[in-house]
Amino acid sequence: MSMVMFEINGKKVSAEEGTTVLEAALANGIHIPTLCFDKRLKSFGECRLCMVEVTKGNRTRLVASCVYPAADGIVVKTDTEKVRNIRKMIIELLWPSLPGLAAEYGVEKSRFETGPTDCNLCGKCVRYCSEVKKLNAVFFKGRGIEREIALVPDLMNECVYCRECFDLCSAGRIVDMCDKQYA
């Protein structure tokens, strides 16, 4: 497999062709925050917390690093003002389920009307159940601020006993849902 050479935050890095910018950054000790990324799952780009600025030729744009391919000659910046503002907005939208990131980005409250939540809507449990287990027992219901994860009633028992996605859930929502089912 051939290698690509590019730059992240002024550091020259190399990665195998087909590697994403996020994977290359992680392999080179460069932190980019994520919610929806997990090595066991296909890259999805849903949460947008991993946004970075990429310059290719004369064009600079914001991209989700978990799905954007590393390429020869690109210049990646992970901590520009635009990138930080996007991350702050995402943290505010998911308020208050991201206390660690909120502190890191100086977010003390949300300017959006959000309700208390114990789910950061990363979707890893939904995708794991679909991609790995092929069960589809967990799904998203609702839209916008009404969006939440739910269990298919007819498959609830299988979900409760499977528990394979529990370690993916940083907020603990799927664990709580299954525990309440048999409390």
C-alpha positions as CSV (number, residue, x, y, z in Angstrom):
1,M,0.0,0.0,0.0
2,S,1.3,3.4,-0.8
3,M,1.9,6.2,1.7
4,V,0.6,9.8,1.6
5,M,2.5,12.8,3.1
6,F,0.7,15.8,4.5
7,E,0.7,18.3,7.4
8,I,-1.3,18.4,10.6
9,N,-0.9,21.5,12.8
10,G,2.5,22.2,11.2
11,K,3.8,18.7,11.7
12,K,4.7,16.5,8.7
13,V,2.9,13.2,8.9
14,S,2.5,10.1,6.7
15,A,-0.3,7.6,6.5
16,E,-1.3,4.7,4.4
17,E,-3.5,5.6,1.4
18,G,-7.1,5.2,2.4
19,T,-6.6,6.4,6.0
20,T,-8.8,9.2,7.2
21,V,-7.4,12.4,8.6
22,L,-8.7,11.5,12.1
23,E,-7.0,8.1,12.0
24,A,-3.7,9.7,10.8
25,A,-3.9,12.3,13.5
26,L,-4.5,9.7,16.2
27,A,-1.6,7.5,14.9
28,N,0.6,10.6,15.2
29,G,-0.5,11.5,18.8
30,I,-2.6,14.5,17.6
31,H,-5.9,14.8,19.5
32,I,-9.1,15.6,17.7
33,P,-12.3,15.2,19.8
34,T,-15.0,12.9,18.6
35,L,-18.3,11.5,19.7
36,C,-19.4,9.1,16.9
37,F,-16.1,7.6,16.0
38,D,-15.1,4.1,17.1
39,K,-12.6,1.8,15.5
40,R,-15.1,-1.1,15.5
41,L,-17.6,0.9,13.4
42,K,-17.6,2.4,9.9
43,S,-16.7,6.0,9.9
44,F,-19.9,8.0,9.8
45,G,-19.3,11.7,10.3
46,E,-22.5,12.3,12.1
47,C,-21.5,14.3,15.2
48,R,-19.2,16.8,13.4
49,L,-17.2,17.3,16.6
50,C,-14.1,16.1,14.7
51,M,-14.3,19.0,12.2
52,V,-11.0,20.4,11.0
53,E,-9.8,22.9,8.4
54,V,-8.2,21.3,5.4
55,T,-6.4,23.3,2.7
56,K,-5.9,21.5,-0.6
57,G,-4.3,23.8,-3.2
58,N,-5.9,27.2,-2.9
59,R,-9.1,26.0,-1.3
60,T,-9.7,25.8,2.4
61,R,-12.8,24.1,3.9
62,L,-14.2,22.6,7.0
63,V,-14.5,18.8,6.9
64,A,-15.3,15.9,9.3
65,S,-11.9,14.4,9.8
66,C,-13.3,10.9,10.5
67,V,-14.5,10.6,6.9
68,Y,-12.1,12.8,5.0
69,P,-9.3,10.9,3.4
70,A,-5.7,11.8,4.1
71,A,-4.1,12.9,0.8
72,D,-0.7,14.1,-0.4
73,G,0.0,17.7,0.2
74,I,-3.1,18.7,2.2
75,V,-2.7,21.0,5.2
76,V,-4.8,20.2,8.2
77,K,-5.5,22.5,11.1
78,T,-7.3,21.1,14.1
79,D,-7.7,24.1,16.4
80,T,-8.6,27.3,14.4
81,E,-11.2,29.8,15.5
82,K,-13.7,28.4,13.0
83,V,-13.1,24.9,14.3
84,R,-13.4,25.9,17.9
85,N,-16.6,27.8,17.2
86,I,-18.2,24.7,15.5
87,R,-17.2,22.5,18.4
88,K,-18.6,25.0,21.0
89,M,-21.9,25.1,19.1
90,I,-22.1,21.3,19.0
91,I,-21.4,21.1,22.8
92,E,-24.1,23.7,23.4
93,L,-26.6,21.7,21.3
94,L,-25.9,18.6,23.3
95,W,-25.9,20.4,26.6
96,P,-25.5,19.2,29.3
97,S,-24.3,15.7,28.2
98,L,-20.7,16.7,27.5
99,P,-19.3,18.2,30.7
100,G,-15.6,17.4,30.0
101,L,-15.7,18.9,26.6
102,A,-17.8,21.9,27.8
103,A,-15.0,22.7,30.3
104,E,-12.3,22.2,27.7
105,Y,-14.0,24.6,25.3
106,G,-15.2,27.1,27.9
107,V,-18.9,26.4,27.5
108,E,-20.8,27.2,30.7
109,K,-24.3,27.1,29.4
110,S,-26.2,26.7,26.2
111,R,-27.8,29.5,24.2
112,F,-30.1,26.9,22.7
113,E,-33.3,25.6,24.2
114,T,-32.3,22.1,25.3
115,G,-33.6,19.8,27.9
116,P,-31.6,17.7,30.3
117,T,-30.3,14.6,28.7
118,D,-28.2,11.6,29.5
119,C,-27.6,10.9,25.9
120,N,-25.1,12.7,23.6
121,L,-26.7,11.3,20.5
122,C,-23.4,9.8,19.2
123,G,-25.3,6.9,17.6
124,K,-22.7,4.3,18.4
125,C,-25.1,2.0,20.1
126,V,-27.5,2.3,17.1
127,R,-24.7,1.6,14.6
128,Y,-23.2,-1.2,16.6
129,C,-26.5,-3.0,16.8
130,S,-27.0,-2.6,13.1
131,E,-23.5,-3.1,11.7
132,V,-22.0,-5.6,14.1
133,K,-24.9,-7.5,15.7
134,K,-27.3,-7.1,12.6
135,L,-30.1,-6.9,15.1
136,N,-31.4,-3.3,14.7
137,A,-32.9,-3.3,18.2
138,V,-31.8,0.3,19.0
139,F,-32.9,3.2,16.9
140,F,-33.3,7.0,16.8
141,K,-36.8,8.3,17.2
142,G,-37.9,11.9,16.9
143,R,-36.1,14.9,15.2
144,G,-34.2,17.9,16.3
145,I,-34.2,18.5,20.1
146,E,-36.9,15.7,20.3
147,R,-34.4,13.1,19.0
148,E,-33.5,10.2,21.3
149,I,-32.5,6.6,21.2
150,A,-35.2,4.0,21.7
151,L,-35.5,0.2,21.8
152,V,-37.7,-1.8,19.5
153,P,-40.2,-3.3,21.9
154,D,-40.2,-6.8,20.3
155,L,-36.4,-6.9,20.5
156,M,-36.0,-5.4,24.0
157,N,-35.1,-8.7,25.7
158,E,-32.3,-9.4,23.2
159,C,-31.0,-5.9,23.8
160,V,-31.1,-6.2,27.5
161,Y,-29.1,-9.5,27.5
162,C,-26.7,-8.7,24.7
163,R,-25.1,-5.6,26.4
164,E,-22.3,-5.5,23.8
165,C,-22.8,-1.8,23.0
166,F,-22.7,-0.8,26.6
167,D,-19.0,0.1,26.5
168,L,-19.6,2.4,23.6
169,C,-22.0,4.6,25.5
170,S,-20.0,7.4,27.3
171,A,-23.2,8.9,28.6
172,G,-24.8,5.7,30.0
173,R,-28.2,6.1,28.3
174,I,-28.4,2.7,26.7
175,V,-27.3,1.1,30.0
176,D,-30.0,3.0,31.9
177,M,-32.7,2.0,29.4
178,C,-31.9,-1.7,29.7
179,D,-31.5,-1.6,33.5
180,K,-34.9,0.1,33.8
181,Q,-36.5,-2.5,31.7
182,Y,-35.7,-5.2,34.3
183,A,-35.8,-3.1,37.5
